[in-house]
Amino acid sequence: MLSIPDDFLMDSYKKAIALNLCPQFITLLEKEIKRRSIHSSKRGTDSPINENESPSIH
């Protein structure tokens, strides 16, 4: 995943959630976002995705 730009990764993550894709795939994206310390504008904050806020588990 190193060659995927940050903005593409975030777009993919948001789309995966919207399409209710496989929870394991969403978790994989979340881990990469956390590893890169990318901030999500989806929640309206500049904080990185919190491990306790997994949208893949409902």
Backbone as XML, in Angstrom:
<?xml version="1.0"?>
<chain id="A" units="angstrom">
  <residue number="1" name="MET">
    <atom name="N" x="0.807" y="-1.200" z="0.000"/>
    <atom name="CA" x="0.000" y="0.000" z="0.000"/>
    <atom name="C" x="0.848" y="1.261" z="0.000"/>
  </residue>
  <residue number="2" name="LEU">
    <atom name="N" x="2.115" y="1.125" z="0.016"/>
    <atom name="CA" x="2.986" y="2.295" z="0.072"/>
    <atom name="C" x="2.844" y="3.181" z="-1.160"/>
  </residue>
  <residue number="3" name="SER">
    <atom name="N" x="2.470" y="2.611" z="-2.304"/>
    <atom name="CA" x="2.394" y="3.414" z="-3.522"/>
    <atom name="C" x="1.053" y="4.118" z="-3.702"/>
  </residue>
  <residue number="4" name="ILE">
    <atom name="N" x="0.092" y="3.867" z="-2.825"/>
    <atom name="CA" x="-1.217" y="4.516" z="-2.915"/>
    <atom name="C" x="-1.143" y="5.886" z="-2.240"/>
  </residue>
  <residue number="5" name="PRO">
    <atom name="N" x="-1.513" y="6.946" z="-2.950"/>
    <atom name="CA" x="-1.500" y="8.281" z="-2.327"/>
    <atom name="C" x="-2.478" y="8.350" z="-1.153"/>
  </residue>
  <residue number="6" name="ASP">
    <atom name="N" x="-2.171" y="9.199" z="-0.188"/>
    <atom name="CA" x="-2.996" y="9.332" z="1.005"/>
    <atom name="C" x="-4.442" y="9.674" z="0.675"/>
  </residue>
  <residue number="7" name="ASP">
    <atom name="N" x="-4.653" y="10.610" z="-0.251"/>
    <atom name="CA" x="-6.018" y="11.011" z="-0.573"/>
    <atom name="C" x="-6.807" y="9.867" z="-1.214"/>
  </residue>
  <residue number="8" name="PHE">
    <atom name="N" x="-6.145" y="9.060" z="-2.018"/>
    <atom name="CA" x="-6.810" y="7.911" z="-2.625"/>
    <atom name="C" x="-7.153" y="6.867" z="-1.558"/>
  </residue>
  <residue number="9" name="LEU">
    <atom name="N" x="-6.263" y="6.671" z="-0.609"/>
    <atom name="CA" x="-6.511" y="5.749" z="0.494"/>
    <atom name="C" x="-7.725" y="6.189" z="1.297"/>
  </residue>
  <residue number="10" name="MET">
    <atom name="N" x="-7.801" y="7.483" z="1.632"/>
    <atom name="CA" x="-8.945" y="7.990" z="2.403"/>
    <atom name="C" x="-10.244" y="7.879" z="1.599"/>
  </residue>
  <residue number="11" name="ASP">
    <atom name="N" x="-10.195" y="8.192" z="0.316"/>
    <atom name="CA" x="-11.384" y="8.062" z="-0.523"/>
    <atom name="C" x="-11.844" y="6.608" z="-0.584"/>
  </residue>
  <residue number="12" name="SER">
    <atom name="N" x="-10.895" y="5.705" z="-0.698"/>
    <atom name="CA" x="-11.218" y="4.280" z="-0.744"/>
    <atom name="C" x="-11.841" y="3.817" z="0.565"/>
  </residue>
  <residue number="13" name="TYR">
    <atom name="N" x="-11.301" y="4.312" z="1.670"/>
    <atom name="CA" x="-11.831" y="3.970" z="2.993"/>
    <atom name="C" x="-13.273" y="4.451" z="3.138"/>
  </residue>
  <residue number="14" name="LYS">
    <atom name="N" x="-13.521" y="5.694" z="2.790"/>
    <atom name="CA" x="-14.871" y="6.253" z="2.901"/>
    <atom name="C" x="-15.854" y="5.514" z="1.995"/>
  </residue>
  <residue number="15" name="LYS">
    <atom name="N" x="-15.412" y="5.183" z="0.789"/>
    <atom name="CA" x="-16.276" y="4.466" z="-0.150"/>
    <atom name="C" x="-16.539" y="3.045" z="0.338"/>
  </residue>
  <residue number="16" name="ALA">
    <atom name="N" x="-15.543" y="2.398" z="0.907"/>
    <atom name="CA" x="-15.714" y="1.038" z="1.431"/>
    <atom name="C" x="-16.747" y="1.017" z="2.546"/>
  </residue>
  <residue number="17" name="ILE">
    <atom name="N" x="-16.733" y="2.041" z="3.387"/>
    <atom name="CA" x="-17.723" y="2.139" z="4.464"/>
    <atom name="C" x="-19.111" y="2.380" z="3.863"/>
  </residue>
  <residue number="18" name="ALA">
    <atom name="N" x="-19.193" y="3.311" z="2.917"/>
    <atom name="CA" x="-20.483" y="3.638" z="2.304"/>
    <atom name="C" x="-21.097" y="2.434" z="1.602"/>
  </residue>
  <residue number="19" name="LEU">
    <atom name="N" x="-20.266" y="1.600" z="1.011"/>
    <atom name="CA" x="-20.750" y="0.427" z="0.292"/>
    <atom name="C" x="-20.874" y="-0.804" z="1.191"/>
  </residue>
  <residue number="20" name="ASN">
    <atom name="N" x="-20.540" y="-0.621" z="2.475"/>
    <atom name="CA" x="-20.624" y="-1.710" z="3.441"/>
    <atom name="C" x="-19.831" y="-2.933" z="2.965"/>
  </residue>
  <residue number="21" name="LEU">
    <atom name="N" x="-18.594" y="-2.677" z="2.542"/>
    <atom name="CA" x="-17.749" y="-3.765" z="2.055"/>
    <atom name="C" x="-17.268" y="-4.629" z="3.219"/>
  </residue>
  <residue number="22" name="CYS">
    <atom name="N" x="-16.542" y="-5.650" z="2.893"/>
    <atom name="CA" x="-16.034" y="-6.630" z="3.851"/>
    <atom name="C" x="-15.336" y="-5.930" z="5.028"/>
  </residue>
  <residue number="23" name="PRO">
    <atom name="N" x="-15.750" y="-6.265" z="6.257"/>
    <atom name="CA" x="-15.132" y="-5.634" z="7.441"/>
    <atom name="C" x="-13.613" y="-5.828" z="7.507"/>
  </residue>
  <residue number="24" name="GLN">
    <atom name="N" x="-13.121" y="-6.947" z="7.028"/>
    <atom name="CA" x="-11.672" y="-7.179" z="7.045"/>
    <atom name="C" x="-10.950" y="-6.209" z="6.106"/>
  </residue>
  <residue number="25" name="PHE">
    <atom name="N" x="-11.571" y="-5.898" z="4.971"/>
    <atom name="CA" x="-10.978" y="-4.940" z="4.038"/>
    <atom name="C" x="-10.961" y="-3.545" z="4.652"/>
  </residue>
  <residue number="26" name="ILE">
    <atom name="N" x="-12.055" y="-3.168" z="5.292"/>
    <atom name="CA" x="-12.121" y="-1.859" z="5.942"/>
    <atom name="C" x="-11.086" y="-1.777" z="7.057"/>
  </residue>
  <residue number="27" name="THR">
    <atom name="N" x="-10.929" y="-2.846" z="7.819"/>
    <atom name="CA" x="-9.919" y="-2.881" z="8.882"/>
    <atom name="C" x="-8.516" y="-2.726" z="8.301"/>
  </residue>
  <residue number="28" name="LEU">
    <atom name="N" x="-8.259" y="-3.358" z="7.176"/>
    <atom name="CA" x="-6.957" y="-3.229" z="6.513"/>
    <atom name="C" x="-6.699" y="-1.774" z="6.129"/>
  </residue>
  <residue number="29" name="LEU">
    <atom name="N" x="-7.703" y="-1.127" z="5.573"/>
    <atom name="CA" x="-7.559" y="0.289" z="5.221"/>
    <atom name="C" x="-7.339" y="1.139" z="6.469"/>
  </residue>
  <residue number="30" name="GLU">
    <atom name="N" x="-8.095" y="0.864" z="7.535"/>
    <atom name="CA" x="-7.939" y="1.608" z="8.789"/>
    <atom name="C" x="-6.529" y="1.483" z="9.337"/>
  </residue>
  <residue number="31" name="LYS">
    <atom name="N" x="-5.988" y="0.281" z="9.321"/>
    <atom name="CA" x="-4.634" y="0.068" z="9.837"/>
    <atom name="C" x="-3.607" y="0.862" z="9.044"/>
  </residue>
  <residue number="32" name="GLU">
    <atom name="N" x="-3.779" y="0.911" z="7.727"/>
    <atom name="CA" x="-2.848" y="1.676" z="6.896"/>
    <atom name="C" x="-2.994" y="3.175" z="7.152"/>
  </residue>
  <residue number="33" name="ILE">
    <atom name="N" x="-4.220" y="3.637" z="7.336"/>
    <atom name="CA" x="-4.456" y="5.049" z="7.650"/>
    <atom name="C" x="-3.800" y="5.400" z="8.976"/>
  </residue>
  <residue number="34" name="LYS">
    <atom name="N" x="-3.955" y="4.552" z="9.968"/>
    <atom name="CA" x="-3.325" y="4.780" z="11.281"/>
    <atom name="C" x="-1.806" y="4.755" z="11.161"/>
  </residue>
  <residue number="35" name="ARG">
    <atom name="N" x="-1.290" y="3.794" z="10.378"/>
    <atom name="CA" x="0.159" y="3.677" z="10.214"/>
    <atom name="C" x="0.745" y="4.963" z="9.619"/>
  </residue>
  <residue number="36" name="ARG">
    <atom name="N" x="0.007" y="5.548" z="8.681"/>
    <atom name="CA" x="0.463" y="6.781" z="8.043"/>
    <atom name="C" x="0.100" y="8.033" z="8.840"/>
  </residue>
  <residue number="37" name="SER">
    <atom name="N" x="-0.681" y="7.874" z="9.878"/>
    <atom name="CA" x="-1.163" y="9.014" z="10.684"/>
    <atom name="C" x="-1.926" y="10.018" z="9.826"/>
  </residue>
  <residue number="38" name="ILE">
    <atom name="N" x="-2.774" y="9.492" z="8.964"/>
    <atom name="CA" x="-3.606" y="10.341" z="8.118"/>
    <atom name="C" x="-4.816" y="10.771" z="8.931"/>
  </residue>
  <residue number="39" name="HIS">
    <atom name="N" x="-5.198" y="12.022" z="8.788"/>
    <atom name="CA" x="-6.337" y="12.546" z="9.518"/>
    <atom name="C" x="-7.580" y="12.477" z="8.650"/>
  </residue>
  <residue number="40" name="SER">
    <atom name="N" x="-8.697" y="12.129" z="9.256"/>
    <atom name="CA" x="-9.950" y="11.988" z="8.540"/>
    <atom name="C" x="-10.791" y="13.251" z="8.657"/>
  </residue>
  <residue number="41" name="SER">
    <atom name="N" x="-11.184" y="13.798" z="7.522"/>
    <atom name="CA" x="-12.090" y="14.945" z="7.536"/>
    <atom name="C" x="-13.536" y="14.468" z="7.575"/>
  </residue>
  <residue number="42" name="LYS">
    <atom name="N" x="-13.749" y="13.176" z="7.461"/>
    <atom name="CA" x="-15.092" y="12.610" z="7.468"/>
    <atom name="C" x="-15.822" y="12.907" z="8.761"/>
  </residue>
  <residue number="43" name="ARG">
    <atom name="N" x="-15.106" y="12.879" z="9.874"/>
    <atom name="CA" x="-15.717" y="13.112" z="11.169"/>
    <atom name="C" x="-15.701" y="14.587" z="11.536"/>
  </residue>
  <residue number="44" name="GLY">
    <atom name="N" x="-15.156" y="15.423" z="10.674"/>
    <atom name="CA" x="-15.134" y="16.851" z="10.942"/>
    <atom name="C" x="-14.069" y="17.268" z="11.937"/>
  </residue>
  <residue number="45" name="THR">
    <atom name="N" x="-13.085" y="16.400" z="12.185"/>
    <atom name="CA" x="-11.987" y="16.724" z="13.086"/>
    <atom name="C" x="-10.675" y="16.469" z="12.382"/>
  </residue>
  <residue number="46" name="ASP">
    <atom name="N" x="-9.619" y="16.920" z="12.989"/>
    <atom name="CA" x="-8.299" y="16.657" z="12.445"/>
    <atom name="C" x="-7.588" y="15.563" z="13.218"/>
  </residue>
  <residue number="47" name="SER">
    <atom name="N" x="-8.350" y="14.735" z="13.914"/>
    <atom name="CA" x="-7.723" y="13.655" z="14.670"/>
    <atom name="C" x="-7.644" y="12.399" z="13.818"/>
  </residue>
  <residue number="48" name="PRO">
    <atom name="N" x="-6.605" y="11.598" z="14.027"/>
    <atom name="CA" x="-6.509" y="10.348" z="13.280"/>
    <atom name="C" x="-7.617" y="9.394" z="13.717"/>
  </residue>
  <residue number="49" name="ILE">
    <atom name="N" x="-7.857" y="8.375" z="12.932"/>
    <atom name="CA" x="-8.876" y="7.388" z="13.258"/>
    <atom name="C" x="-8.500" y="6.732" z="14.583"/>
  </residue>
  <residue number="50" name="ASN">
    <atom name="N" x="-9.459" y="6.688" z="15.466"/>
    <atom name="CA" x="-9.252" y="6.109" z="16.798"/>
    <atom name="C" x="-9.547" y="4.627" z="16.736"/>
  </residue>
  <residue number="51" name="GLU">
    <atom name="N" x="-8.743" y="3.814" z="17.417"/>
    <atom name="CA" x="-8.939" y="2.373" z="17.406"/>
    <atom name="C" x="-10.297" y="1.998" z="17.964"/>
  </residue>
  <residue number="52" name="ASN">
    <atom name="N" x="-10.880" y="2.823" z="18.827"/>
    <atom name="CA" x="-12.174" y="2.527" z="19.416"/>
    <atom name="C" x="-13.330" y="2.955" z="18.530"/>
  </residue>
  <residue number="53" name="GLU">
    <atom name="N" x="-13.045" y="3.582" z="17.393"/>
    <atom name="CA" x="-14.077" y="4.088" z="16.488"/>
    <atom name="C" x="-14.103" y="3.287" z="15.198"/>
  </residue>
  <residue number="54" name="SER">
    <atom name="N" x="-14.231" y="2.017" z="15.250"/>
    <atom name="CA" x="-14.218" y="1.215" z="14.053"/>
    <atom name="C" x="-15.585" y="1.196" z="13.388"/>
  </residue>
  <residue number="55" name="PRO">
    <atom name="N" x="-15.756" y="1.913" z="12.279"/>
    <atom name="CA" x="-17.051" y="1.932" z="11.614"/>
    <atom name="C" x="-17.378" y="0.600" z="10.954"/>
  </residue>
  <residue number="56" name="SER">
    <atom name="N" x="-16.399" y="-0.296" z="10.888"/>
    <atom name="CA" x="-16.629" y="-1.580" z="10.250"/>
    <atom name="C" x="-17.368" y="-2.546" z="11.156"/>
  </residue>
  <residue number="57" name="ILE">
    <atom name="N" x="-17.487" y="-2.202" z="12.434"/>
    <atom name="CA" x="-18.174" y="-3.074" z="13.377"/>
    <atom name="C" x="-19.418" y="-2.345" z="13.863"/>
  </residue>
  <residue number="58" name="HIS">
    <atom name="N" x="-20.573" y="-2.843" z="13.501"/>
    <atom name="CA" x="-21.834" y="-2.198" z="13.895"/>
    <atom name="C" x="-22.650" y="-3.148" z="14.709"/>
  </residue>
</chain>
